[in-house]
Amino acid sequence: MTSSEGNEFRGRTPEEATETGLAILKLTEEQVEIEVLSKGSRGLLGFGAEDARVRITPIGKKTSKPASPPPPEKTAAPPPRPAVKTQPEATVQQPEAPKAPPKPEKPVEPKPSAAPGDGADPKDVAAELLQGLLDRMGVKASVQTTEYRGVLDEGQDAPLVLNIEGEDLGILIGRRAETLSSIQYLTRLMVNHRLHRWVNVIVDVEGYRARREEQLARLANRMADRAVSTGKPVMLEAMPPNERRIVHITLRDNPLVTTESVGEGDHRKVTIIPKE
């Protein structure tokens, strides 16, 4: 959608804004001067997008500058007088005093510089970077670090959890948590680049992931009971990799069932199989 205000016109791109303005003014590019005021912005993850703006001025309506007065006439300069040659006076040059040799400079030993991220608290770094990302997205929210309370693989360290708190933050989750996964991916990249080492960061919104993990754990146990009682495999709905992992870990110690993932890509599903 485009709009105009006076000689300013808007569009998704400068070309679209120019095309709209020429159509409204019923002029061609040869009859106007075009000034690009803003090239527009696509925003970040759909947030903060801005239209491009151009100013179109018909050439016939330009205000002409007043003509500058003609330069004053130059008067003829008088003829130069003949130069009188004088003999230079003899000067006696005094011998220069010998200069003292410069003192040798002591070499400056370079101080060892600390590696980027040394001594920085990963929690503070991660919270600062995620808060900056939210600010650039135009989202009014705060970031808090919390403890991880979900299931873990054997020998796995608990990840760093960043919980976004605010109002009406459902837009940060998206369908099947796709938007939240994108924000988490960007945050991990920024944190690992700043600290120059791997830090497992989980980004949550108002405890959504924690609640989802509890729901999946209950679902896995309930479907395992059904598979055992009926003696038939039970196939769950398609899930992203992190949610399938929760089901596998929840049932790994169940002596009555086994689990496996079937399918390809986004259509992979967890199947709960009763043991004979």
PyMOL commands that set and color helices and strands:
alter all, ss='L'
color gray80, all
select helices_A, chain A and resi 14-25+29-31+59-61+122-137+170-172+175-195+208-230+241-251+265-267
alter helices_A, ss='H'
color red, helices_A
select strands_A, chain A and resi 4-5+8-11+32-38+52-58+141-146+160-166+201-205+234-238+257-262+269-274
alter strands_A, ss='S'
color yellow, strands_A
deselect
rebuild
show_as cartoon
